[in-house]
Amino acid sequence: MEFERVTPESVGVPSGAVTSLLDELYRRGTEMHSFMLLRHGKVYAEGSWSPYSPQTQHILFSFSKSLTSTAIGFARQEGILSLQERLVDIFPEMLPEAPSENLKKAEIRHLLMMGCGHESEIPNVWRKDPDWIRAFFAHPFVHEPGTHFLYNTAGTNLLSAILTRKTGQTLTEFLRPRLIEPLGMTDIRCQSLPDGTEMGGAGYSVTIEDMARFTQFVANKGKWEGKQILEESWFEEATQKQIENRGAGWDGDPDWQQGYCYQFWRCEPEGVFRGDGAFGQYGVVCTKQDAVIVIQAASMQLQAVLTALWEKLLPAMAESPLPENPQALHVLRNRLKRLELNSVLGMRNPWAEKSLNTAVYLPEKELPCMEDLIGGAGHFQPVGGKLISLSFRFQEGDCALLCRQDNGDFEIKLGLNGHFETTEIRGVPYGANGRWKPGALEVELRNTRMATGKRFTFRFGETSMTLTAESTFASEGGLNDEPMPEMTFALADGEVTTKTKMYWETGEN
């Protein structure tokens, strides 16, 4: 089934309200990557900010949890498991020598509601520990299960492990014939933990439309193209408050205090709930308005994103279609055609570029491959390989960074024209946008499957180059997006020209 594309007014939404929402998100400093707005199952607005595109699978982080919950719903429907099954009966060989009474009481449903009894997450939840399940059970179960909310990504990963133990399939293999194929989704991907368990708590990447298909399926309470694929009762249970989470953190933000469901969150507006991932990966269901809002973004002001929806979009929704407004629709569509991340002003430097055309730089210490240097939030698994050299190609309409590596060579278009250029590296789209500054070349590089990228600064000396990199994100790193130390390179062949040397040191031409 293809989503029908319609005008906003035809489904009771003013085009101007969508434009106002985009303005508000920009005003609040939200870095938007993609969005899709649906009402009555029809798409009335959508867009992606270059270098992100609607075809790229974007990391979902904890929105993955809602997919994992749905997989548990299918497993229950088919009699594969019961929500009342005790964890100790599923993994008897992974238990500590003397399991606590609280651990003995913990059931699958307690994992779903984030109430298994832990006071804190296991310390190795993001580390490469092949024995993480044993560590999960060894971690103190301080509270009686079902009485204490703790956001627990490892607990969701355990739900994935339970499915694998019960079926012999990975989470994605289990979902493919039940959810992915019936909904017409692409072959979504999930990163794995060291023991092979798929990271159901944070590892999925999907396109914006696949995210919308899943969220609309949830809004439909398990029905797709007239067929009830997953029983309606599951969604009635899975999207209702199962445990109190008020006061559990998030600085008192109202949309994180409304109660937690089975890997879904309740929202402050009546009848609204959501799937939710770090940095603003949202699938919002507005039951009263029969509306779905899907967002992929990079923001730390997560409440601000939701507040913008509640203030600018929801109140504008009418019960019936509105008169068409060609002028407002024209403004909106023109806006959607030109979406791009805030770009730096492109600036060329012919003198520097001429000298660098034949320059090859060798790292003075062993460095990871460029894909791992770019990294980004959500880059949980390194590509591997080592960087051998960096060089540059500067021509009138062709500027590129050439990367020689022990796992294969490639080049990245640098986009020194004020806009992002996209390069596909081993099937993954990377965006780059750069400019010259006095004594340095600054380039923003992004793996567009990740939520963030890196700002690289190349500084050139007479016979050397230094490279620094910082996250494009405003905060200090997070989720494998940490700052990096300065990297030094030696010029392999000859020296830069005297004229260029003067430029590096003085900024004069």
ROGUVEX-983579 format. One record per residue: x, y negated, z of N, C-alpha, C, O in turn. Coordinates in steps of 0.02 Angstrom, whole numbers, plus 50000, padded with zeros to 5 digits. Atoms other than C-alpha are relative to their C-alpha. Layout:
// ROGUVEX-983579
XYZXYZXYZXYZ ...
END
This chain:
// ROGUVEX-983579
500425006050000500005000050000500434993850000500894993250040 499665006550001500624982749954499584995050038498974994850030 500375005449967500164968150065499744995249947500104993449900 500285005250044499014955949976500274993350023500264991750082 499765006849986499764938449965499454995149985499164995249931 500555004750006498504924549992500214993150024500754992450053 499865006649973498434906050032499824999950074499395003750096 500195000549929498384901150216499274998350010498935001150053 500695002249991496714892450195499505005749990498975005850022 500474994650014495894908150126499895004650060499395008250063 500094996049940496164916750294499924995550062500024997750119 500175004449945495714901550399500584996650035500514994550092 499425003349971497444894150428500204994149956500314995149896 499795005650041497904876550369500745000849980501165002650021 499304999850022499484876150263500434995450043501014996950058 499635004749959500004861050365500205002750068500705000550096 499834997049935499984871450525500635004249994501045004450040 499394996150009501304882950453500604995449993501134996650023 499465004950006502374868050401500174997050068500764996150085 499905002749933502134860850575500385004950045500805003050084 499654994949961502694877350652500745000249981501175000550025 499304999950022504294877350547500374993850027500944994350048 499705006149973504624859350600500155000850075500684998850099 499924999249927504374863850783500575004950017500965003650063 499464995349988505534878950775500684996749987501164997950023 499385003750014506864867950695500154995050055500734994450077 499905005049947506604854450826500255003250064500645000250101 499804996649940506834867250963500685003649993500915006850040 499334997250010508484873050887500015007549987500525010749998 500034992850014507904890550836500335001449933500154998449882 499714997850063509004898650705499575005549971499615011349993 500454995150031507704907350598500375003849945500775000949908 499734995950054508194921650483499465002149951499555001349891 500564998250044506534928150415499364999850042499375000450103 500654999649965504684927450457499475002249951499555001649890 500584998050040503034934250395499384999050043499355001450100 500625001449964501294928450446499435003649964499355002949903 500564996350029499764939450419499364998650039499374997450099 500655000349967497924937750454499525004449960499525004349899 500454995150030496594950850420500395004849954500135007149903 499594995450038498034961550354500294997249936500585000949897 499755003250061498514948950219500564995150017500534991650068 499435004549989500154939250205499824993149973499664992449914 500165006750023499834920550199500614995350001500574989749976 499385003950003501614914150227500595004550017500525009050060 499404996049987503364921550225500614996349974500554992049930 499395003250024505154916350202500615002650035500575005650089 499354998149971506994919750234500484994349989500484991149937 499505005350002508394907650271500665002849973500975007050005 499374997850028509904910250158500564999150052500584994050086 499884994250043511044920050173499585006250016499665011449984 500444994349985509724931350253499495000749944499294995849913 500484998850054508514939350132499495005150023499625008950069 500524995349980506894949150143500185007349985499865011850012 499814993150016507764964450069500505003050049500625009050048 499474997749955509074965650206499705002850065499254999950094 500214997149936508834977050356500354996250057500964996350061 499765004449947509044965750508499975003750066499485007350079 499994996749935509534971950681499394997750041499234991850043 500605001449961508004973050795500134999550074499714996950111 499884999549929508834975550964499415003550034499215008950013 500504996449959507464979651091499325000549968498885004049995 500614998550036506054978450966499995007449981499465010349970 499944992850013506694996050930499595004050051499345009450035 500354996449947505875001051094499275001449981499005006649999 500694999050019504144998851020499945005749949499445009349949 499994994350046504585010950879500095006650039499765011550023 499894994049959505225023451008499375001950038499195007850042 500634998749965503625021651109499495003349953499145008049972 500484997250048502605025250953500185007249983499735011349973 499794993150011503635040850921499765004550057499545010250045 500254996149943503185046751096499245001049993498985006350010 500714999250012501365043451052499845005549951499385009449962 500104994650048501485054850901500145006850033499785011650023 499824993749967502345068151007499465002350048499315008350053 500554998249956500955067551135499405002449960499085007449978 500574998150042499625068351000500075007149974499575010749967 499884993350028500425084150931500145005350053500285011050036 499904995249947500625092351101500725002050011500875007150043 499284998649992502525091751093500224998550072500675001850099 499835001849932502605083451263499394997150035498894995550004 500505003349959501565076551404500344994250036500924994750056 499715005749965501845059451483500145001650074500534998250106 499904998249929501765068151653500595004950009500725007050066 499434995449992503265079551617500554996750040500714990850031 499465002649958504645077551744500665000249962500805004949925 499355000450034506355072251683500455005750022500855008249982 499564994749974507205085251793499855006749965500285011149963 500174993850034506275098951699500235000049927500295005349896 499795000550070506835092551529500755000649993501005003549945 499274999950002508685090451569500295003350063500665000050100 499784997149937509035102851710500755000450008501014999950063 499274999349996510875104751666500364993450008500964993250020 499705006649996511175085951673499924996950069500154991350080 500175003049936510615083351853500595000050048501045004250043 499494999749947511715078952002499895006150044499375009450040 500024993949959512065092652128499395000150046499095005450056 500585000349955510715086752247499544994349978499604988750004 500445005350025509365076952152499584997050056499335000550100 500405003449949508475063952257499265001449988499065003649934 500724999050006506615065052290499704995449947499264997549909 500255004650051506315049752182500175002449930499755002049885 499824997250066507265057552036499545005849983499325006549926 500444994250012506215073252055499304997849978498955001549943 500675002450017504635062752037499974996449933499434995449906 499995004250061505185053051882499735003949940499935009649927 500334996950057504135056851728500124995949937500384990349940 499925003550064504145052051544499634993350002499894988349977 500385006249999502805038951576500364994550038500274988650024 499635005049962503935030351701500554996849958500704990949966 499525002950047505265028151567499644995149953499904989749939 500375004350046503945020851452499844993250031499864988149996 500205006349967503415007651580500584996450033500474991450068 499415003149968505205003351635499955000450076500124995750112 500084999249928504835010251808500265006650025499945009650068 499764993349980505905025851827500265000250071500325005650100 499765000249931506575019951996500694997250008500924996250065 499335003149995508285012651955499944992850027499464989350012 499945007049977508784996552044500394995949949500284989849943 499595003350051510014992451904500115004949943500025011049952 499844995550056510484999251733500665003550012501085001150050 499354996749995511885011751717500524995449971500394992049921 499505004950022513505001951695500275001449930500564996849900 499724998450065513985010951534499475000249945499555003749895 500544999650049512365007651439500224998049931499965000549881 499765002250065513314998751299500685002949983500965001149931 499334997350012514935008851311499965006749965499435009749958 499974993850039515505023951216500105006050047500655008850051 499974994549952515115037151346499595005849974498975005449972 500384994350026514635054151272499595003650054499165007650038 500364996749945514005059551444499524995250035499434995550096 500425005349971512815044951469499375002850033499124999850081 500614997349970511305056051508500145002450071499755001250117 499814997949932512205063851656500104993950045499914993950103 499905006249961512695046251711499334996850018499264994050072 500665002749986510875040851698499685003450061499405000050104 500304996449944510305054351818500404999350064500134999750119 499585001049941511775051451935499904993150031500054992050089 500115006849976511315032951949499435000250051498935003650040 500504999449947510315030152110499294998249979499174992949950 500725001450009508425031452094499754997250066499515000850109 500115003349936508135018752232499254999650016499055000250074 500725001249989506265016052208499595006149979499795010049937 500464994850022504815027952196499774998349928499574992749915 500185001350070504445029752009499304996949994498834999050027 500635003450012503075018251946499864994050044499354990750036 500135005549953503275005252084500454994049989500314988650015 499515005550007504754994552027500194999349926500425004149895 499825001350069505024986451856500744998249994500994993950030 499315001850018506794986251787500075001049925499975006549899 499894999450072507144982451605500605004549989501155003050010 499534994449998508104998251563500085003049931499735007749912 499884997650068508775000851387500225007350000500025011149955 499794993049996509605017151439499415004750008499415010349983 500604995949992507905023551491499645001249935499375006649923 500304999150066507235020651316500435004549957500175008749920 499564995350035508765029151243499865007250023499915011849983 500164993449974508295043751355499365002749968499305008749956 500604997850036506575044351273500185002849931499905007849909 499764997550064507475046451107500335006850009500225011449969 499684993549986508525060451183499485005450016499585011249997 500534995149984506935068851248499695002649935499575008649928 500294997850064506195069051072500475004749963500265009749934 499514995750034507795076451003500035006950033500065012049999 499994993549965507825089851137499375004049985499405010149978 500634996550011505995094051107499925002549928499605007649916 500144998650070506055094150917500615002249959500535005149905 499404998750039507865096350863500134994949946500574995749904 499935005350049507675080450760500224993550033500104992450092 499875006749975508355063050779499354996150002498854998249974 500595004349996507125049250819499754998149931499154998449918 500205002150067507135043250638499735005949960499245005249924 500254994050035506935060950569499305001750023498885003649982 500664998649974505435063250682499494995049973498924996849957 500465005250021504665046550630499884999949924499364997449901 500055000850073504965048350443499345002549971499004998749937 500634997750030503475059450395499384997450035498834997650006 500585002049961502335052450530499864992549994499284990549996 500085007249999502635033650519500324996649940499994992849904 499625003650051503965028050396499715001049930499584996249895 500274998650067503305036750240499274998149993499094995049942 500715002050008501425034550272499914992449995499454990249960 500075007350002501675015750299500364996949941500324990949931 499645002750058502745014050142500604995950019500804991449983 499405003649978504245007950241500605002849963500605008449939 499374997650029506005009050171500325004850050500075005650106 499674995149956507205021750247500384996350054500984995250048 499725004149947507515012050407500585003750033500625009950031 499394997149972509165014850498500054998550074499844993250097 499905000849928509595017350682500705002150018500935007549998 499334998349978511315016950760499965005350055499475005850091 499994994449954511815031850865500484998950059500954994950054 499564999849942512595034351036500535005449989500475009449943 499454995350012514195044651055499805007349997500135011349964 500214993050002513245060851085499545001649942499295007249937 500444998950058512235058650925499294997750010498914997449962 500685002549987510655052251009499914993249967500334988849975 500125006650029509915037950910499794995150054499424996750100 500085005249950509875021751008499304997049996499204991549970 500705002350003507995020251026499874993750039499354990650030 500105006149960508225006051149500224993749966500034988249988 499745006250029509104993951032500305000849931500544995949903 499584998750058509815001950875499694999449931500045000349882 500315000050066508544999950735500134993649961500184988249990 499975005650047508754988650583499475001349946499445006749918 500524999450052507294985450464499934993449964500144988249988 500165006150036506754972950333499424996450035499074999450076 500545003849969505534959350381499325002949981498875003050022 500654997050018504134967750282499885006550035499325007950056 500094993849963504444984650363499814998650072499415002250102 500185002149933504374975950530499274997950003498914999450051 500705002250003502724968150478499535005949990498995006150019 500424994150010502034984850418499895003750066499345005750083 500074996649936502404992750586499554996050047499114998950080 500395004149953501674978150684499274999949980498835000150023 500704999750023500104978150576499695006850017499105007250034 500234993349981499954996950607499805000150073499295003150092 500175000449928499994993450794499374995950009498934997750049 500605004249996498714979550771499385003949978498835002850004 500554995950024497624992150677499845005850046499405009850032 500084994549952497755004050826500085006849967499685011449976 499824993650029498555017750724499685001749934499775007349909 500334998650064497525016250565500394996849943500644991349949 499665002750059498295013950393499645002549937499555008549928 500364998550062497385013250226499395004450014499255009249977 500624996449984495805019450309500085006650036499595009850053 499884993649968496625034550390500294998950070500754994950079 499755000549931496885036450578500615004650007500545010650015 499384996149998498715041950583500195001850072500385007550086 499864999049929498985039950770499384997950039499104992650026 500645001149965497535040750891499954993050031500434990450059 500125006749975496775024150940500124999550074500364994350099 499935000149927496815028851124500734998850020500864996150074 499295001149983498725028751119500144992650004500474990350051 499845007250001498795010351073499624996250053499864991250079 500375003249945497445005651196500395000850066500384996250107 499604998849940498565013351330500674996649996500904993550044 499305002250008500255008351260500074992449999500624989850012 499955007350004499844989751240499644996650058499554990550057 500295002949940498984987251408500514999950057500985004050057 499545000649944499874981951567500035006650040499515009150062 499894993949962500614997251653500364998950066500325002950112 499615001449940501734989051783500094992550007500144988949957 499905007249986501934972051865500734998249988501185001850011 499315002250011503484962551807500104992750020500624989850004 499935006949979503174945451882500584999450049500645003350096 499425001149956504764938851963500585004549985501055004950024 499464995350017505864951551874500554996849958500945000449927 499475003450038506974938251793499724995649946499144993549949 500185004450056506934927951633499794993150023499394989849990 500085006949976506914911951736499274997850005499114991949998 500705001849991505044912651762499634998449936499074995949939 500345001350064504634911151576499325003750000499305009750012 500674997049991502744914351570499895006249958499545010849980 500134994250043502784926751425500415006150020500375011349988 499644994249972503964937951525499745001650070500085005250108 500274998949933502844938151679499295002749997498935002850047 500714998150009501214945151609499885007550006499325009849995 500074992849994501534963551638500325003749942500335001249885 499674996050051502454977151543499575006149985499245008950029 500424994550023501604990751441500435006349990500865007750031 499554994550019502375006051358500464997449944500354998849885 499515002950046503844996951277499714994449957499984992949904 500275006250026502754982151231499924995250059499894997250117 500105005249950502544965551324499314996849990499084995849934 500595004350003500944956451367500224992749995500754990950021 499855007150007500924937851321499504995850039498984998350060 500435004449960500164922951409499324998749968498824998950004 500675000950029498764919351283499595006450005499865011949997 500434994249992497294930851309499975004149936499905001449881 500064995550057497274946051196500625000449956500595003049901 499385000050040499084943951136500515004450034500615004150095 499434996149976500504956451154500535000249946500414998049890 499455000250049502164959251067500505005550011500585008150066 499364996749997503644969951027500534994649999500434989349969 499555005549984505184960251076500735002450001500895007150035 499294998450001507054960851037500434993950014500214988350002 499545005449982508544950451094500074995049943500044996749885 499875005650046508844933551010499394998349957499464994449909 500605002150036507044932550946499775004549945499585002049891 500304995350049506524948250853499305001750026499225005750072 500674999749973504654947250876499515003249950499525001649891 500594997850035503154957050816499414998750045499285002550092 500535002449956501654947950892499325002049971499195001049912 500684998250020499874954550886499514995650039499504995650101 500525004449970498464941950918499335003249985499055002449931 500594995950014496934952950938499384995749986498994997549942 500595004150010495624939150950500004996649932499474995849901 499945003450064496274930450794500105004849942500125002749884 499854995150051496604946750699500614997749960500604997449899 499405002950031498344939950664500635003750024500665006150080 499354997149985500114946750659500544994949981500514991949928 499445004650011501694936150673500645003950009500755006950062 499374996249998503394943750634500574995249988500574991349940 499445004750003505024934550663500665003750011500705008150054 499304997949989506884938650646500404993650008500374989249965 499695006349984507984925350724500625001050043500815006650058 499445000049952509484920750833499924994050045500104988450027 500135005549953509004910450984500085002650071499925008450085 500024998449929509304910451171499394996950033499214998750089 500605003249973507754899451196499395004149978498995001949937 500514995350025506584914251177499304997750017498844998549976 500665002649983505124906451269499804994349952499214993649936 500155005650045505264891251156499715002449934499284999149906 500264997350063504954901951002499265001950009498855000049967 500704997949988503364909451076499564993950014498994993649990 500395006049985502784892651143499824996349937499274993649930 500145003350065502934885350968499425003549965499015000249933 500554996450031501774899150906499344998350034498834997150001 500625001249963500504896151044499754992849988499144991649988 500205007150006500514877151017499844998049929499384994049918 500075002550068500644875350829499585004549955499275002049908 500334995450047499884890850750499335002650026498825002149991 500614996949975498604899350861499404995250003498864997149982 500595004549995497504883950894499734998049932499154995949926 500215002250067497434880250707499595005349963499305003849911 500344994650035496654897050662499244999450007498974999450062 500735000550000494834895350612499695006949992500025011649969 500354993650005493544909250617499835001749928499765007649911 500204999050069493114906950432500524996949953500934992849976 499555003250048494074902450273499914992549999499364990050013 500015007250004494514884150252500014997849927500225001649884 499935002650068494374873250096500745000049980501184998350020 499315000150024495944874949991500284992950002499914988149990 499675006549995497194860750013500625000349955501175001749980 499444999150046498304860549857500624995950018501184998350009 499435004249983499394846249918500405003050058501015003550054 499664997149942499794854150088500315006749981500865008350005 499734993550022500044871150005500634998949958501115002649964 499415001650041501254863349879500604998250044501165000550032 499465001949954502264855650020500285006150035500895006950040 499784993949966502324872250113500405004549954500945006849973 499664995450045502814882549962500684997349979501165001149972 499355002950015504194870449915500495000850058501095002050048 499584999149940504834871450092500255007250004500845008450018 499814992949994504834890450089500505002149946500885006849957 499524998350053505814890849925500714997850017501185000549989 499355003149988507244880849999500285001550070500704997850095 499784998449932507524889250167500735002149999500945006249959 499294998349994509354890150217500234998050070500014993050097 499715001949936510334890150378500344993349992500574991549938 499665006550002511054873250422500705000949970501125004150000 499364999050035512504872250299500464994150013500244988550023 499515005349995514104862450315500074996749932499934999749881 499905003650062514494849250185500615003049964501165002849990 499444997050037515544857950053500534994849983500374989249963 499465004650014517244850050029500595003949971500835008650003 499444996750032518624855349909500644996150013500624990150027 499345003249994520494851649923500455002949947500795007949959 499624997250056521354854349755500735001150015501035006049991 499284999349986523114851649824500135006250042500585010250027 499914994249958522954864549961499825006449962500185011449967 500224994050036522014876749850500515002349948500615008349938 499504998150051523344876049715500575003950030500805008850000 499434996649969524724881249833499815006850028500235011350033 500214993849968523684894949913499805005449950499705011249970 500244995250049523174903449751500445006349996500185011749982 499564994250003524694914849756500275002250068500685006650073 499744998549933524974915249943499675006250029499065007050026 500254993949967524814932050032500244999850073500834998550086 499845000449929524754932650223499935006850032499435010450023 499984993549967525224947750327499904999150075500244994950105 500095000749928524594949950505500635002050038500945007150022 499404998549961526004949550632499875005450052500345008550077 500184994549956525054961650744499445004049966499105001449922 500524995950030523884975950701499324996950014499164995250071 500665002949994522134969350668499475004849972499625008749926 500544995950028520454977950638499834997549929500074992349908 500225002050067519664977250466499574993750005499304992150058 500365006350001518794961150414499275000950021499004996550055 500704998949980517054968650436499935000150075499444997450102 500034999749927517444971950619500204993250031499954991550085 499845006749976518234954650640499384995549995499264991550040 500615003950007516624946950574499495002250052499174998150085 500434997149947515614958650686499314996950001498954997149951 500655003049991514094949550753499595003850052499725009650065 500444996949950512764953050884499605005649967499235004449919 500314994150030512134970550847500495004549965500315009949941 499484996050032513784976950777500275004950053500835004150077 499834995449946513814991350900500545005049981500925007350023 499534994850023514845003350794500514997049953500324994349901 499505002850046516504997850717500035003849935499915009949933 499904996850065516795001250534500635004250000500665009549969 499354996649998518585006250571500454997549944500224993949899 499535002450050520125003250468500394994050025500214990950076 499565005449978521504990250480500124995149942500154997049884 499875005350048521824973750393500745000149981501175000150025 499314999950024523404973950285500224993049981500774990949999 499825006850019523394956450210499384996049982498854998849966 500515004650023522344941150170500314995449947500884993449954 499785004850050522494930250016499384996449974498824998249990 500555004350023521454917249926500024999349924500554999649893 500055001850071520824913649751499564993849996498994993750018 500375006350007520304895849711499994998149926500514996649896 500105002450068519594891549541499414995250002499094994350054 500515005250000518344878549486499345002450027499034999150069 500644997549976516814889249514500065006650035499575010350039 499894993449971517574904049603500514999550056501114999150044 499555000349941518284903249779499885006450040499315008150056 500094993649966518614919549870500565001450048501134999350038 499524997249953519494927350018500115007249981499635011149978 499834993350022520394943249964500275004050059500765002050090 499824996049942520524956750097500275006749976499945010549942 499704993550014521724971150077500015004050065500265001650116 500074996049940521384985350200500185007249985500205009349928 499824993050011521875003350228499395004349985499465010249969 500614996350018520045008350200499674997149938499084998349926 500275002650063519824999050035500044992449998499954989050048 499945007350010520054981549963499344997149977498935000649946 500595003650025518694968749931500134992550005500624990450036 499955007349995518434950149912499334997150021498805000150009 500595003349975517194938149991499964993149969500424989149976 500115006750027516494923149897499924995150057499544996350104 499965004649943516804907950006499464994650001499324991850054 500545004949999515424896149952500204993150023499914990550070 499765006749980516364879549962499604994449966499874989149951 500435004950035514904870349881499434997550045498954994550020 500525002249954513874866850036499445005050010498965003650046 500514994949994512854882850020500335006850009500915007849991 499754993349991513054901050067500055003749934499615003349892 499924995150054513734913249939499945006950031500165008050087 500094993349974513294931549959500445005049963500485004949902 499584994750027514474946149933499785006650032499675006950093 500174993549972514024964449953500635004150011501025005149964 499414996149982515354974650043499765006850025499425007250076 500224993249982515064993450050499255000350014499035003550061 500724999749995513214990650025499694995250050499084995150058 500255004749949513064977150160500094992949975500644991049956 499945006950023512684958950112500344995650053500144995550111 499665004949957513874945950186499914993149970499954992249909 500075006950022513584927250176500604995950024500854997050079 499435004249981514984914250177499874992849977499614991749922 500085007150014514954895250181500594996450031500704997050092 499405002949972516534884950200500124992849978499764990149936 499805006850017517374867950190500724999050022500985002450066 499335002049979519084860150201499954994550052499554989950046 499905005249951519554849850353500744998250000501135002149972 499285001649999521224840950383500405005750031500335007350090 499554994849976522494854850397499685006850009500015011450034 500324993649986521224869050399499445001449950499144996849922 500574997650038519954879150302499525003350050499715008050084 500504997349953518364882650401499475003849960499185001149912 500484995850036517224896850345499545003550049499785006750097 500484996149961515634903750422499855006449962499655006249904 500094993550031515494922250386499485004050040499505004250101 500534996349967513974933150423499875006649964499785006949904 500314993750022513514951250405499264998950011499034998350068 500705002049993511684947750368499555005550029498955004550036 500384995149961511144963850454500034998450074499635001150113 499915001849929511724956050618499654993450015499474989649969 500345006149980510954941850717500464993949999500234988349993 499535005649999512534931350723500605001749956500655007349930 499384998950038514194929250632500584996750035500574995750095 499415003249973515874921050655500174993749959500064993549899 499715005850033516604903950615500765000850003501065000450056 499284999150006518364906750554500344993449982500094989749940 499595005950017519664892950552500695002449981501055005250023 499344998250025521204895950445500434993750002500274988649970 499535005649996522654884250488500665002249970500925007649986 499424998150040524164884150374500624996150020500604990050026 499355003049990525984880850414500445001249939500205003649888 499554999350057527504880950302500085007249979500105008749919 499904992950016527744899750312499535004550040499675010550048 500444996049958526294905550419499294997549996499154992249968 500715001849994524424905150450499755002550067499925008050088 500344997649940523424906050610499255000349985498984996449945 500714999050011521634912050615499655000650068499845004750109 500424999549940520374908950753499285001349979499084999549923 500694998450016518584914950760499574999350063499755001650117 500485000749946517104910450869499315001849975499175001349915 500674998050019515314916250870499604994049973499704988349995 500465005250023514014906350773499474998550052499094993750045 500515000849949512944908250927500244994950051500834994350065 499835005549955512884893951051500295002550067500714999250096 499764997549936513184904851205500655003849991500875005049934 499374996350003514764914351248499875007349984499755011450029 500044993050021514624930251147499345003350019498825000250021 500594996249981513424943951199499875005549950499875004349889 500164994350042513034961251131500515000849944500345000449885 499454998950047514724964151047500134994049955500274994749896 499885006150038514924946050993500454995450041500334989450046 499565003749955516344940551106500504995749961500664997349904 499475004150032517614926651067500635004249988500735009250022 499404996250018519254932550988500624995850010500604989750001 499385003849993521054927751024500274997849932500085000449880 499705002550062522074918150896500415005549966500775009349999 499634995050040522794929050757500514996349957500364991149929 499475003250038524444924850671500195004349941500205010449945 499814996850062524994929050494500634996849973500744990849982 499395002550032526654927350403499914999849925499615004349896 500035000650072526784921350224500455005349969501045005749985 499634994350027527334936250121500514998049947501065000749946 499585001550057528094928049966500124992549995499664988749978 499825007050011529004911349965499704995350052499484997550105 500245005149955528464895150046499494995649963499484995349902 500465004750031527064882850016500394993949977500944992750000 499645005650028527524867149920500104994450051499744994050100 499875005549954528244851750004499394995450006499234993150060 500585004449999526724841549954499455003050044499114999450081 500514996849959525564854350033500205000050073499784999150117 499755000249931526664855150188499824993350033499614993150090 500165006649974526414836450209499254999650016499054996550066 500725000149988524534839050195499835003650064499435001250105 500154996249940524514852550329500164996050063499794996250112 499765003249939525484841650450499704993150013499654990950070 500245006949991524734824450417499274999049979498954994149999 500685000950026523074827250330499984995249941499444993349919 499985004750056523674815650189500135003849936500455009149936 499904996950066523644820050003500594996849963500754998749907 
END
